[in-house]
């Protein structure tokens, strides 16, 4: 299991730098928009993140309940 994790981690590590470019773009955009625009941008990011976080949370809860029922 550890070998699989290390292999996946080493394969995905180079992608992290290319994905992190968006952070600097968002920072520059927020600085140009001012205080009200930056708040709107932050709220939009949170709004877009709610669906995946909710979906993963529900899947985690169902998985936890299923595994808990198997043990008892």
N, C-alpha and C positions, 0 to 999 in steps of 0.2 A: 504494500500500500504506500509506503514511504517512497519507494522508487517511482511509482506512477505519479505521485504528487511532485516529486523533484523534476521529473521529465516534463510534465505539463508546465510547471513553474518556469523552467529554463526555456521552454518554447514560447511562452507568452510574455516573458520579460521584455524582449525587444519591442513588443507592441506598446508597452506602457509609455514610452517616450513619445511615440507618434500620436497617441491619444491625449496626452497631457498638453498639447498645443492649444487646445480650446480654452484652457484656463487663462492664459495670457490675453487671448482675444476677448474673453468676457470681461476681464479686468479693464482693458482699454476702452471697451464699449461703455462699461458702467461709469468710468471716469468722464467720458465725453457727455453722457446723458444727464449728469447732475444727480442730486440726492433723490428726487422723485423718480426719475428714470431707473436709477440703480435699485431702488426698492421694488419697482415693478419687475425688473429683470430677476431679482432674487425670488420674488413670489412666483414668477413663471417657472423658474427652475424647480422650486418646491412642488408646484402643481403638477409638473410633468413627472416628477419622481414618485408621486403618491401611488399611482397605479401599479408600477412594478414592485414597490415596497409592500403594498397591500397583497398583491398576488403571491409574492414569496412568503409573506407572513402566514397566509392562509394555507399554503402548501406545507410549510413547516409545522403548523399546528395539526393538520390532518396526519402528517407523517408521525408526529410525536404521539398522538392519540392511538394511531394504528399500532405502533411499536409497544406502547404501554399496555394495550389490550392483549397483545401476543405474549407478554411476559407473565401476565396473571392468569 
